[in-house]
Amino acid sequence: ECFGASEGMSSEVAKAFASMSYGPAPESSGPAVQWLEAHGRKFGMFINGAWVSPPGRQMAASINPCTGDELAQSVQAEAKDVDDAVNAAKSALPVWSGLSGHERAKFIYAIARTMQKHHRALAVLEAMDNGKTIRETRDLDIPLAIRHFYHHAGWAQVVESEMPDAKPVGVVGAIIPWNFPLLMLAWKVAPALAMGNTIVLKPAPSTRLSAWMFCQICSEAGLPAGVVNILSGDNEMATYLAGHPGLDKVAFTGSTAVGKRIRQQIAGSGAKLSLELGGKSAMVVFGTADLDAAVEGCVDAIWLNQGQVCCAGSRLLVQESIAEEVLEKLRRRIKNIRVGDSLDKVMDMGAIIDENQLQRIETYVEQARAEGATVHQGVLSETLKQKKSDQKGGTFFPPTIIAGLGTASKVYQEEIFGPVLVVITFRSPEEAVALANNTQYGLSASVWSESVGEALDVGKQMRAGVVWINCHNLFDAAAGFGGVRES
């Protein structure tokens, strides 16, 4: 009897655990809100080491994608402001580039340490401004941004001995996207500073706030005036900056279409150019793979940051013999992906950056349905659905899997930049390589197999700048990153 009672109790406990849902675990917005209030929720431009707010300039709002609330207002730079910033960077160049690598390293180390000091405030601010989860900003974006400054401070220390012939390029104009605001800033700023360059940086129109906090960090670190200049503006201002005759290099991360225009714009000017553009990266899963690991890798590959990642694994190529098993595992997995407010620590996905991007994603998914594809989607809570219905903020979209498309479909070929995974099957390694390379892009790819020989052989044939083996979306400051073809 006791055994029967115990068995019955165990069954009830199991049922209770199966029906339990996660309670909210909100991160306090206090550190970010206090900082915003200290600035009156209004920001100018950071030029020559000082905040500048010329009269008569237009202001632009920063909006929390999860709530629709306005966070702050920022001055929109005009051509004269860009001129001032470039001139400040040019004036600071002789002194900054004239310092020894060891002296520059002191400042870069100071920036890294000051970022660590403000780690929590940066993480909260980034989650509010971008809509990505606090878990991502706290555990990925901010630590990796800090790591880049530490890493490149180390290179600055040894530049004379390891790269004795290296010379600064000069004044660098950097234009960054909205999907990883502070991390993309770090990717541009840290190596430029290490080599003795000065910078004029434009953050994305949607996500400026962590860049403004970085300006404060530069001041706290004692960085000389004019070495880093940051100003926000619209697309017209970005075009003016990219073509400015005072720049010696342009560094751009964003869409392929804009990258092409910038390349045409500065052709013949003598300025150097580096581009990191779009992608439609393939995850290739062989029958020899650890399927559970591959499924979790797929979750990280496509649903990190709501799929708003240039190297997201948005195409899943799975061997025919295991296709149904993998698809079933993925269908079950997306039902457990939690979508909601970015400051709730139990959430796996936050909000899409804005309404325009949300509509773009919805259009691609509807097109897939119209083409006869099978669409599987995760679940949005009733609260989120009601928010969307009432238009009270919250640009949320569920994790989505699309199967049954042809390789000529625009949904398969074009970058959606959202939490949408397109699944297609292959039979042989040769077919897998052909399908993976059947794209205009070439940013990244990953190969999943427990056979090292198979993984390396296929990986070497991928036409992509970065190829991961049995992982995806792993980054480090010491590892290069970039693409080929239209990436």
C-alpha positions in Angstrom: 0.0 0.0 0.0 2.8 2.4 0.9 4.5 1.6 -2.4 1.2 2.3 -4.3 0.7 5.6 -2.4 4.3 6.6 -3.1 3.9 5.8 -6.8 0.7 7.8 -6.9 2.3 10.8 -5.2 5.2 10.7 -7.6 2.8 10.8 -10.5 1.0 13.8 -9.0 4.3 15.6 -8.5 5.3 14.8 -12.1 2.1 16.3 -13.3 2.6 19.4 -11.2 6.1 19.9 -12.6 4.8 19.4 -16.1 2.1 22.0 -15.7 4.3 24.6 -13.9 5.1 27.8 -15.8 7.9 30.2 -15.1 7.0 33.1 -12.9 8.3 36.6 -13.8 11.9 37.5 -12.8 12.2 41.1 -13.7 15.6 42.9 -13.7 15.4 46.3 -12.2 15.5 49.1 -14.7 16.9 51.4 -12.0 20.5 51.8 -13.1 19.6 52.7 -16.6 16.7 55.0 -15.6 18.8 56.8 -13.1 21.4 57.4 -15.8 18.8 58.6 -18.3 17.3 61.0 -15.7 20.7 62.3 -14.8 20.9 63.5 -18.5 17.4 64.8 -18.5 16.6 62.1 -21.1 18.1 64.3 -23.7 21.4 63.8 -25.5 23.5 66.0 -27.8 26.5 64.9 -29.8 29.9 64.0 -28.4 32.5 66.0 -30.3 36.0 66.9 -29.2 35.5 65.4 -25.7 32.4 67.5 -24.9 28.6 67.2 -25.3 27.3 69.6 -28.0 23.7 70.5 -28.6 23.5 73.3 -31.2 20.2 75.2 -31.3 17.6 74.4 -34.0 18.6 70.8 -34.5 15.9 68.2 -34.8 15.4 65.6 -32.1 14.7 61.9 -32.5 13.2 59.5 -29.9 14.6 56.3 -28.7 11.8 53.8 -28.1 11.7 50.6 -26.0 10.6 47.9 -28.5 9.0 45.8 -25.8 6.7 48.5 -24.4 6.6 51.3 -27.0 7.7 53.8 -24.3 9.9 56.7 -25.1 13.3 56.4 -23.4 15.1 59.5 -24.5 15.6 62.2 -27.2 18.8 62.7 -29.2 20.0 65.6 -31.3 20.1 64.8 -35.0 23.4 65.8 -36.5 23.6 67.9 -39.7 26.5 68.3 -42.2 28.2 71.0 -40.1 28.2 68.8 -37.1 29.9 66.0 -39.2 32.5 68.5 -40.3 33.2 69.5 -36.7 33.5 65.9 -35.6 35.9 65.0 -38.5 38.0 68.1 -37.8 38.2 67.3 -34.1 39.3 63.7 -35.0 41.9 65.1 -37.5 43.2 67.6 -34.9 43.6 64.8 -32.3 45.3 62.4 -34.7 48.9 63.7 -34.4 48.9 63.5 -30.6 47.1 60.1 -30.4 49.1 58.4 -33.1 52.3 59.9 -31.7 51.8 58.1 -28.4 53.6 54.8 -27.9 51.5 51.7 -28.1 52.1 51.2 -24.4 50.7 54.7 -23.7 47.6 54.1 -25.9 47.1 50.8 -24.1 46.7 52.5 -20.8 43.7 54.4 -22.1 42.2 51.4 -23.8 42.6 49.3 -20.6 41.0 52.2 -18.7 38.0 52.1 -21.0 37.6 48.3 -20.5 37.8 48.6 -16.7 35.3 51.5 -16.7 32.9 49.4 -18.9 33.2 46.7 -16.3 32.3 49.1 -13.6 29.1 50.1 -15.6 28.4 46.5 -16.7 24.9 46.2 -15.2 23.8 49.7 -16.3 25.0 49.0 -19.8 23.2 45.6 -19.9 19.9 47.0 -18.7 20.1 50.0 -21.0 20.9 47.8 -24.1 18.0 45.5 -23.3 15.6 48.4 -23.0 16.9 50.2 -26.1 17.2 47.2 -28.4 14.5 44.8 -27.1 16.9 41.8 -26.7 16.8 39.9 -23.5 18.7 41.0 -20.4 20.3 37.5 -20.4 21.9 38.2 -23.8 23.1 41.7 -23.0 24.3 40.8 -19.5 26.0 37.5 -20.4 27.0 38.0 -24.1 27.0 41.5 -25.5 28.6 43.5 -22.7 31.2 41.0 -21.7 32.3 40.4 -25.3 32.5 44.2 -25.9 34.7 44.6 -22.8 36.8 41.6 -24.0 37.5 43.4 -27.3 38.9 46.5 -25.5 41.1 44.3 -23.3 42.3 42.3 -26.2 43.2 45.2 -28.4 44.8 47.0 -25.5 47.1 44.0 -25.4 47.9 44.5 -29.1 48.6 48.1 -28.6 51.2 47.2 -26.0 53.2 45.0 -28.4 52.5 46.9 -31.7 56.1 48.2 -32.0 57.6 44.8 -31.5 55.1 42.6 -33.3 54.1 45.0 -36.1 57.0 47.4 -36.5 56.0 48.6 -39.9 52.4 49.3 -39.0 51.1 52.9 -39.4 47.8 54.4 -38.4 45.3 54.8 -41.3 44.1 58.2 -39.9 40.6 59.3 -39.3 38.0 56.5 -39.4 34.3 57.0 -40.1 32.3 54.1 -38.5 28.7 53.4 -39.2 27.1 50.6 -37.1 23.8 48.7 -37.0 21.1 48.3 -34.4 21.3 44.6 -33.7 24.4 44.7 -31.4 24.8 48.4 -30.6 27.6 48.3 -28.1 29.3 45.2 -29.4 29.5 46.6 -32.9 30.9 49.9 -31.5 33.6 47.9 -29.7 34.4 46.0 -32.9 35.0 49.3 -34.7 36.5 51.4 -31.9 38.9 49.1 -30.1 41.2 48.0 -32.9 41.2 51.6 -34.4 42.3 53.1 -31.1 45.0 50.4 -30.6 46.6 51.2 -33.9 46.6 55.0 -33.3 43.6 56.1 -35.3 40.9 58.6 -34.3 37.2 57.9 -34.9 33.9 59.5 -35.9 31.1 57.0 -35.2 27.4 57.0 -36.0 25.2 54.6 -34.1 22.0 53.3 -35.7 18.9 55.5 -35.5 17.1 53.0 -33.4 19.7 52.3 -30.8 21.9 55.2 -29.7 21.8 55.0 -25.9 24.6 52.6 -25.1 26.8 54.8 -27.4 26.0 57.8 -25.3 26.9 55.9 -22.2 30.2 54.9 -23.9 30.9 58.6 -24.4 30.7 59.1 -20.6 33.0 56.0 -20.2 35.6 57.6 -22.5 35.5 60.8 -20.4 35.8 58.8 -17.2 38.7 56.9 -18.6 40.5 60.2 -19.5 40.6 59.6 -23.2 42.1 62.7 -24.9 39.5 65.0 -26.6 38.7 64.4 -30.2 40.0 60.8 -30.3 36.4 59.4 -30.2 33.5 61.5 -31.6 30.0 60.1 -31.7 26.9 61.7 -33.3 23.6 60.4 -34.4 21.5 61.2 -37.4 19.4 60.0 -40.2 20.3 58.2 -43.4 21.2 61.5 -45.2 23.7 62.3 -42.4 25.2 58.8 -42.7 25.6 59.3 -46.4 27.4 62.6 -45.9 29.7 61.0 -43.3 30.6 58.1 -45.5 31.6 60.4 -48.3 33.4 63.0 -46.2 36.7 64.0 -47.8 38.4 64.2 -44.4 38.1 60.4 -43.7 40.9 58.0 -44.4 38.8 54.9 -43.9 35.1 54.0 -43.7 34.0 51.0 -41.7 30.4 49.9 -42.2 28.3 47.1 -40.8 24.8 46.7 -42.1 22.8 45.6 -45.1 24.3 44.5 -48.4 22.3 47.1 -50.4 23.7 50.0 -48.3 27.2 48.6 -48.4 27.1 48.6 -52.2 26.0 52.2 -52.2 28.9 53.2 -49.9 31.4 51.3 -52.0 30.2 53.3 -55.1 30.2 56.5 -53.2 33.8 56.4 -52.0 35.3 54.7 -55.1 38.2 56.7 -56.3 38.5 58.9 -53.2 41.5 57.1 -51.8 39.8 56.2 -48.6 40.0 52.6 -47.4 36.8 50.6 -46.9 35.8 47.6 -44.8 32.3 46.1 -45.0 30.5 43.5 -43.0 27.1 42.9 -44.6 24.2 40.6 -44.7 24.0 36.8 -44.6 21.8 33.8 -45.1 24.0 31.3 -43.3 23.5 27.5 -43.5 23.6 25.0 -40.7 24.4 21.6 -42.2 23.4 18.7 -40.0 24.5 15.2 -41.0 23.0 11.9 -39.8 26.2 11.4 -37.8 25.6 14.5 -35.7 24.5 14.6 -32.0 21.0 15.6 -32.8 20.1 17.0 -29.4 23.2 19.2 -29.5 22.4 20.2 -33.1 18.9 21.2 -32.1 20.1 23.4 -29.2 22.8 24.8 -31.5 20.0 25.7 -33.9 18.2 27.5 -31.2 21.3 29.6 -30.6 21.9 30.0 -34.3 18.6 31.5 -35.4 16.7 32.6 -32.3 19.5 34.5 -30.6 18.5 38.2 -30.6 15.2 37.3 -32.3 17.1 36.2 -35.4 18.3 39.7 -35.9 21.9 38.6 -36.4 23.8 38.9 -39.7 25.4 35.4 -39.3 22.2 33.8 -38.0 21.8 30.1 -39.0 18.6 30.9 -41.0 18.9 28.0 -43.4 18.9 24.5 -41.8 20.1 21.8 -44.2 19.4 18.4 -42.6 20.2 15.0 -44.0 17.2 13.2 -45.3 17.5 10.2 -43.1 17.1 12.2 -39.9 15.0 15.1 -41.2 11.7 14.1 -39.6 13.4 13.4 -36.2 15.2 16.8 -36.3 12.1 18.7 -37.4 10.0 17.0 -34.6 12.6 17.9 -32.0 12.6 21.5 -33.2 8.8 21.7 -33.2 8.7 20.6 -29.6 11.6 22.9 -28.7 10.0 26.1 -30.0 6.9 25.5 -28.0 9.1 26.1 -24.9 10.8 29.2 -26.1 9.5 32.1 -24.0 8.9 35.4 -25.6 8.3 38.6 -23.6 9.7 41.7 -22.0 13.5 42.1 -22.4 14.1 42.8 -18.7 12.4 39.5 -17.6 15.2 37.1 -16.9 13.1 34.0 -17.8 12.6 35.2 -21.3 14.4 33.5 -24.2 13.4 36.1 -26.8 12.5 39.8 -26.6 11.0 42.1 -29.2 11.7 42.8 -32.8 13.4 46.2 -33.2 10.5 48.1 -34.6 7.2 47.9 -36.5 8.8 48.1 -39.9 11.0 45.1 -39.3 8.1 43.2 -37.8 6.1 43.8 -40.9 9.0 42.7 -43.1 9.2 39.4 -41.2 5.4 38.9 -41.3 5.5 39.5 -45.1 8.1 36.8 -45.7 6.2 34.2 -43.5 2.9 35.0 -45.4 4.7 34.5 -48.7 6.0 31.1 -47.5 2.4 30.1 -46.7 1.2 31.4 -50.1 3.9 29.2 -51.7 2.5 26.1 -50.0 5.1 25.8 -47.3 4.4 24.3 -43.9 4.8 26.9 -41.1 5.4 25.9 -37.5 5.4 28.6 -34.8 6.0 29.0 -31.1 3.5 30.5 -28.8 2.9 34.2 -27.8 1.2 34.8 -24.5 -2.3 36.2 -24.5 -0.9 39.4 -22.9 1.5 39.9 -25.8 -1.3 39.2 -28.3 -3.5 41.8 -26.6 -0.7 44.3 -26.6 -0.3 43.8 -30.3 -4.0 44.0 -30.9 -4.3 47.2 -28.9 -1.2 48.7 -30.5 0.2 49.5 -27.1 3.8 48.6 -27.9 5.5 45.3 -28.1 6.7 44.2 -31.5 6.9 40.5 -30.7 7.1 37.6 -33.1 7.2 33.9 -32.3 10.0 31.6 -33.3 9.1 30.2 -36.7 10.1 27.1 -38.7 9.3 26.9 -42.5 9.5 23.6 -44.3 8.7 22.5 -47.9 10.1 25.5 -49.8 12.0 25.3 -53.0 15.5 26.7 -53.2 14.4 29.4 -55.7 12.0 30.9 -53.2 12.8 34.4 -52.0 12.1 33.2 -48.5 14.9 30.7 -48.8 17.3 33.1 -50.6 16.8 36.5 -49.0 17.9 37.7 -45.6 14.8 38.0 -43.4 16.6 39.2 -40.3 14.1 37.7 -37.9 13.3 34.5 -35.9 12.5 32.5 -39.0 14.2 29.2 -39.9 13.9 27.6 -43.3 14.5 23.8 -43.4 15.5 21.8 -46.4 16.9 18.3 -46.8 19.9 16.8 -48.6 21.1 13.3 -49.3 24.9 13.4 -49.9 27.7 15.6 -48.7 28.1 16.9 -52.3 24.5 18.0 -52.3 24.8 19.6 -48.9 27.8 21.7 -50.1 25.9 22.7 -53.3 22.8 23.8 -51.4 24.8 25.6 -48.7 26.7 27.6 -51.3 23.6 28.4 -53.3 23.3 31.9 -52.0 24.5 35.4 -52.9 26.0 35.7 -49.4 29.0 34.2 -47.7 29.2 35.4 -44.1 29.2 32.2 -42.1 28.1 28.5 -41.9 28.2 25.6 -39.5 28.7 21.9 -40.0 27.3 19.3 -37.5 28.8 15.8 -37.4 30.5 13.5 -34.9 32.8 12.5 -37.8 35.7 14.9 -37.7 36.8 14.0 -41.2 33.3 14.6 -42.6 32.9 17.9 -40.8 36.3 19.2 -41.9 36.0 18.0 -45.4 32.6 19.7 -45.9 33.6 22.8 -43.9 36.5 23.5 -46.2 34.2 23.6 -49.2 31.9 26.2 -47.7 32.1 29.5 -49.4 31.9 31.6 -46.2 34.1 33.8 -44.2 33.5 31.9 -40.9 32.8 28.2 -40.6 32.0 26.7 -37.2 32.1 22.9 -36.4 29.4 21.6 -34.0 28.6 25.1 -32.8 27.3 28.4 -34.2 27.5 32.1 -33.3 30.6 31.7 -31.2 32.7 34.9 -31.1 36.0 36.0 -29.6 38.1 39.1 -30.0 41.1 36.9 -30.9 39.2 35.2 -33.8 38.7 37.0 -37.1 35.2 37.6 -38.4 34.1 38.6 -41.9 32.5 37.4 -45.1 33.0 36.8 -48.8 30.8 37.6 -51.8 27.9 39.9 -50.9 28.6 39.6 -47.2 
